[in-house]
Amino acid sequence: MKKEFILLALQPEANLRRLFGRYGISAACGYKWLRAYREKGFAGLEPKSRRPHAHPDQTRAPMEREILRLRDQHPASDHQI
């Protein structure tokens, strides 16, 4: 759908407002797609991961290993570690 929209929107006679309505998208969304296409081509239209790049509060690896080691030593424990 995005690729088809872009190909039509790039036509010199394209009426963008009509295309937005035809594809059921807002003007902000349509312009965002066009900007992404102009910056990165069709690759810019692919879904982007929403996963954070960094996790500043993530438990450090040595602590995580210790927690897992304790859990393995006491598998039937009802107590929290």
ZIRA-V790897 format. One record per backbone hydrogen bond with DSSP energy under -1.0 kcal/mol. NH is the residue of the N-H (numbers start at 1). CO is the residue of the C=O. Records with the same first field share a line. If there is no record, write none. Layout:
NH=CO  CO
//
This chain:
5=1
6=2
7=3
8=4
9=5
10=6
11=8
14=11
19=15
20=16
21=17
22=18
23=19
25=20
30=26
31=27
32=28
33=29
34=30
35=31
36=32
37=33
38=34
39=35
40=36
41=37
44=41
45=42
46=43
58=55
64=60
65=61
66=62
67=63
68=64
69=65
70=66
71=67
72=68
73=69
74=70
77=74
//
